[in-house]
Amino acid sequence: MEKTETSTSNNPGEIPMVGDHLALDLLNTEMRVGNESVDLWRSGEDVHAWLERCGLLASASIAAAEKQTLLRQARELRALARQLIEQWKNGQMGDVQPLNKFLDAYLSAPQVTSDDTGKLSLTRVAKADPVANLLGPVAEAVAQLLTDGELELVKKCAHPECILWFYDRTKSHKRRWCSMASCGNRHKAAQFRKKVGTT
Ligand SMILES: [Zn+2]
């Protein structure tokens, strides 16, 4: 991934959130631009910002020193998720032990807190190292997809040059594109060019 780090069009704000499932949005933090694979996580900050966008930063700040660890472990989890999900899609089940390691490190306890008005709410408080707790819900989403997800609804965008994934929650289950605005239109334009015979 190092070679793509200078790419200009990939700040975390542009990470496509088209997966409709946290586990697939995780895979979508890597995308293809032209022929190049682009890692949209270039730093621990990027991972942190992505987690925040996913609504996963309940108790959130982590020390600067931990940002490198966050980046390394997040990439590790993503590679693992990609391998397991692709294997599953191909009718195999890979080794889930490394995933269980992530899950095992995710420790939290329920806690009742009250706000200014005395209203009680139930939250979970991290009990282990901050990085493991930040990535825990993501690992859990991967586990949930592999155990409860419907295989035929886990789809890769139909555009041959796109590597984005999504969970097809449409009623008809006929979703083909990561987004109509990008790949759907790319496809339509290509079909049109074929039809009118231009190149
Ligand atoms: Zn696509």
Residues whose N, C-alpha, C, O or C-beta is under 5 A from the ligand:
A	BS01	ZN	C157 H159 C162 L164 C178 S179 C183
